[in-house]
Structures are given as C-alpha cells and as structure tokens.
Amino acid sequence: QVQLVESGGGLVQAGGSLRLSCAASGFTFSIYEMGWYRQVPGKEREFVARISRSGGNSYYADSVKGRFTISRDNAKNTVYLQMDSLKPEDTAIYYCKQFPAYWGQGTQVTVSS
C-alpha cells in the first residue's frame, strides 16, 4: 500500500533552516507529482510547494517563494523541502502529498521568535 513518511521537523529559531524529507513506498514514485502542504490547528490545510515527476518544474505558494525549495530524488523515492529564513508564521504541521490522493502523517515544524 502507499506509504508516505515525513521526517526532519523540529524546533528552530526564526531565521534558521530545516530540511524535511518524505520517504515514499508502495507505488512507482517517479510517475507521480509530489508536494508539501501545511496546517495550523483550526485552519485549513494550505498548499506549500509542488514538484513535477522529473523534478524539472516546481511551484510555490507566494508565502514561501524564495525561502523554500522542493526537490526529489527518484532513485531514493524521496521528496524534500528545504526551508530557509524561517519565520514564526511558518509554524505548522507539514504534510507530504502524492498527487492526487495520498497524504503522509505529518511532521511538526515550530519556529520560535
């Protein structure tokens, strides 16, 4: 079955960096677009970034453009989210997504001011 397992979350000070990873299994990774979303309790889950099957194209929410970078390694069945210049408003649970349907369990990112 499809499994998406996120890792790399944690507590960081504002201005710092984190790198999230999402290890995928149970499907042919290279033929699916992948992405990251985030959610704050009480709010809707929001789009963060998306990457094409080959990794040649990527798309970002305006709120993270220029600070976050999505990438993938199809040989390792893994998608990454490099997060730099983190802000307190980036605090959320971050979810990996296989488009169109599957989600990971999420990893907490907390940015202190």
Legacy VTK file of the C-alpha trace (Angstrom):
# vtk DataFile Version 3.0
C-alpha trace
ASCII
DATASET POLYDATA
POINTS 113 float
0.000 0.000 0.000
1.012 3.634 -0.435
3.095 4.978 2.422
4.482 8.483 2.837
6.660 9.029 5.895
7.806 12.557 6.731
10.797 13.388 8.887
13.003 16.348 9.704
10.606 18.562 11.610
11.503 20.187 14.886
12.025 23.426 16.774
14.135 26.178 15.213
14.672 29.873 15.831
13.428 32.474 13.404
15.887 32.883 10.556
17.007 29.284 10.798
16.649 26.359 8.431
15.158 22.890 8.369
15.057 20.177 5.737
12.022 17.941 5.586
12.106 14.538 3.917
9.276 12.323 2.732
10.115 8.689 2.048
7.629 7.056 -0.304
6.802 3.407 -0.880
4.083 1.232 -2.346
3.882 2.949 -5.720
6.025 3.941 -8.704
7.388 7.183 -7.279
8.812 8.625 -10.478
5.465 8.847 -12.301
3.678 10.976 -9.699
3.906 14.650 -8.936
4.636 15.264 -5.262
4.074 18.164 -2.940
4.040 19.663 0.531
1.155 21.232 2.412
0.904 22.624 5.922
-1.797 23.074 8.517
-2.215 25.076 11.685
-4.801 23.782 14.177
-8.170 25.373 13.489
-7.238 26.379 9.948
-7.500 24.703 6.577
-4.581 22.801 5.145
-2.710 25.039 2.696
-0.519 24.419 -0.316
3.216 25.000 0.119
5.011 23.507 -2.892
4.688 21.010 -5.723
7.215 19.311 -7.980
6.859 17.628 -11.355
7.629 13.954 -11.965
11.132 14.592 -13.264
11.825 17.409 -10.825
12.262 19.868 -13.669
9.361 22.080 -12.646
8.305 23.329 -9.230
5.606 25.623 -7.887
5.352 27.521 -4.616
2.889 29.402 -2.501
3.631 33.119 -2.515
4.229 32.996 1.231
7.257 30.693 0.863
8.610 31.657 -2.563
12.304 32.471 -2.379
12.711 30.822 1.037
11.647 27.200 0.471
12.929 24.753 -2.147
11.265 21.492 -3.099
13.321 18.726 -4.689
13.137 14.990 -5.279
15.395 12.003 -5.716
13.594 9.408 -7.817
16.324 6.844 -7.157
15.627 7.125 -3.427
11.843 7.570 -3.691
12.144 10.695 -1.583
10.906 14.262 -1.827
12.475 17.077 0.185
11.542 20.537 1.374
14.461 22.812 2.217
13.160 25.635 4.392
15.393 28.672 4.910
14.833 32.038 6.573
12.087 30.513 8.656
9.505 32.752 10.280
7.205 32.137 13.260
4.270 32.100 10.850
5.771 29.013 9.189
4.901 27.059 12.344
2.575 24.219 11.318
2.289 20.509 10.722
3.809 19.789 7.326
2.318 17.044 5.170
3.748 15.272 2.164
1.335 14.592 -0.688
1.328 12.255 -3.657
-0.936 13.861 -6.238
-3.777 13.378 -6.499
-4.745 11.401 -3.460
-2.355 10.264 -0.733
-1.053 12.048 2.357
1.647 11.388 4.900
1.059 11.584 8.642
2.724 14.961 9.030
5.722 16.372 10.872
5.635 19.334 13.261
7.675 22.438 12.491
7.873 25.098 15.190
9.663 28.394 14.625
10.326 30.480 17.714
10.688 34.250 17.614
LINES 1 114
113 0 1 2 3 4 5 6 7 8 9 10 11 12 13 14 15 16 17 18 19 20 21 22 23 24 25 26 27 28 29 30 31 32 33 34 35 36 37 38 39 40 41 42 43 44 45 46 47 48 49 50 51 52 53 54 55 56 57 58 59 60 61 62 63 64 65 66 67 68 69 70 71 72 73 74 75 76 77 78 79 80 81 82 83 84 85 86 87 88 89 90 91 92 93 94 95 96 97 98 99 100 101 102 103 104 105 106 107 108 109 110 111 112
